């Protein structure tokens, strides 16, 4: 399955994660220099970055899962119908989620 957000290209997740990591490092350095530690905020940032990292591989895993289900006979559709379903799914994702920046 292709990258689901064509206008932004494949580098978008890496740029986003880099910006979040930079802001996390900045917030941590400010907290350390001021002598205050907000462990809930720091752990929240780490959980958010981990979630972004996990979500980065979802389109490929969805494609692999659909192919496996068809190969094992769990989904009784033809390969042509599977291809059109993937195209419809990608079109819907691009139309609905790409404008909001979520994919």
Secondary structure, 3 states (H helix, E strand, C coil): CCCCCCCCCCCHHHHHHHHHHHHHHHHHHHHHHHCCCCHHHHHHHHHHHHHHHHHHCHHHHHHHHHHHHHHHCCCCCCHHHHHHHHHHHHHHHHHHCHHHCCC
